[in-house]
Amino acid sequence: MSESTERLLRVGLVVAVIVQLSVSAWALLQTPSPPLYTLVRGAALFGYIGLFWLIVSSEYVRQMRSLFGRVFLKVHHPLSVVTWVLVVAHPLSFALFLNDVSVFVPIFVPLQEFLQLAGRPALYLFALATVAALARRSLKRHWRYLHKLNYVAFHLVFIHAWLIGTDLSNALLRVLWLAMAAVVLVVALHKGIRSK
């Protein structure tokens, strides 16, 4: 890859992050809400962006190292921690807002309710994928199979947000969310084809 191509890619990635953060912040400000519910919404919006970049960057480790000149894990691990805080803050602050811990209990039937509340099982899939990554030395090559649950969980979160997310009534945010879900799907298919 030429230096000019790398520079262009770096600029493109930075612009993509700025657009994602700006559109999400703008959507959050369009619907004022009580502080605790604003935390519920903000954690969901910014957590989704963090998950997106964790998934995309982890599938292109060599390219990310080449583009940014850093050891991948020195970027990936801090982003993982921040993202996990946001991912857990979303249901936790919602549980506090409703004064109801049942928001952590997955519901599998009926299908419509499962899809609306798909963020619940997604949380546990993300947890399992994260534990697999942390235990990768003892799991050897098998940890990667569990880590790929991130793709399923990401799309469950997308469905949950699309169906009942407060901020997904914003047309610009819907376009952004669709684009991110499509990118993650393409990455999953690309990596799946390459691993065969």
Buried (B, 14 or more C-beta within 10 A) or exposed (E): EEEEEBEEBEEEBEEBEEEBEEBBEEBBEEEEBEEEBBBBBBBBBBBBBBBBBBBBBBBBEEBBBEBBEEEBEEBBEEBBEBBBBBBBBBBBBBBBBEEEEEBBEBEEEEEEEBBBBBBBBBBEBBBBBBBBBEEBEEBEEEBBEBBBBBBBBBBBBBBBBBEEBBBBEBEBBBEBBEBBBEBBBEBBEEBEEEEE
